[in-house]
């Protein structure tokens, strides 16, 4: 039989599951952005190596400008990814906090379910004891 505490416990469990899914999703976003940042850094290093190699050979000024423009573009991308990463890490912390709160709420509801079951068992035992006592008194009075 489902009582209100069981229903509230189920809802709290559902909220905790949703919060956990949000944490997983936020972690994936952070990991994706960190991978993007590492990829951009790798591209930048590769391009700097190419730029340095081109400096040793005969080249045109337009080549220098193109290299520098691309490096600036990569730096802009890196800055944007870094900003998004900061936001994603903040969202991850918020999701972790929400998950912890949801787990705590679920634990509260579970303790209420257990307390309710214990109270029901005590009430049943008390009722049965009263019936046994009443039957004993009736038997005693019949003698």
C-alpha angles and dihedrals in degrees: 000000000000116000128183093272092055091050092048090047091052091050091048089050090051090050090049090051091050091049091049090052089051090052091051091049092048091049090051090051091050091048091049092051092046089052090050091050091050091048092051091048090051091049090049093051091047091049092047088053090051090047092051091047090050090052090062092057132057110279142159128255089242088062090054091049092049092050092048093046091051091048090051089049091051090049090052090051091048091051092049093048090048090054092048089047091054090050092047092049090051090050089049091054090049091049091050090051092049090049092051090050091048091050091049091050090049090051089052092051092047090053089050090052090051092046091049091050090049091049091049091049091049092048091049092049090048091049092049091048090052090051091049091048091048091049090049092051091048091051091046091051092049092061 
